[in-house]
């Protein structure tokens, strides 16, 4: 089962897309694998303008109390400080709700900011979903 979040101005969402259209900054898609794990796939840039959309999507998923939440960041080309803040806040919220959180990150655009800030140790990180 796949669903997508509501688009916001300047931001697109797609149900089964792994590539952001050229003129869009971020694409979010959400899928549920049936065993209680929800995956939010992020493609594009996570910055000051797009981070609130990502935060809203992740908050919505956490409110559903999934068994686990996977954030697939393999398609992220830029992860700014606002995106890092969203990830930290999501980790705290997931922990409070007893939801396992895992990041899927295999690109330097994502792993480097996490390493430089020392935040990488806060997360369970896999290199594929």
Residue, then its C-alpha position, 0 to 999 in steps of 0.5 A: x500500500x502506497x500513499x503520498x502526502x499533500x503537496x505544499x507550495x513549491x514542493x511536490x510529492x509522488x506515490x512511486x517516484x524515485x526521481x524528483x522532477x527537474x523543477x521541484x526541490x523535494x519529493x516525498x513518498x510513503x509506503x507501508x510494508x504490511x508488518x507495521x513498518x512505514x517507509x518515507x522516501x525523500x528525493x531532492x534537497x532538504x533545506x530551510x524551505x523543504x524541511x517543514x514539509x518533511x517534518x509534517x510528513x514524518x510527524x503524521x507517520x509517527x502519529x499513526x504509531x507504526x512499529x518502525x519508521x524508515x526514512x530513506x534518504x538515498x535520493x537526497x542531494x543536499x541535507x542542510x541544518x534544517x534537515x538535520x534538525x528535523x531528523x533529530x526531532x523525529x528521533x526524539x519523537x520516535x523514541x518517546x512513542x517507542x517507534x524504531x527509527x532507521x535512516x537509509x543513507x548511502x550518499x555523501x550528501x547525507x552521511x557527511x553532514x551527519x558525521x561532521x555534526x556528530x549526529x550520526x551516532x544518534x541514528x541507526x543507519x543502513x545503506x539500503x532499505 
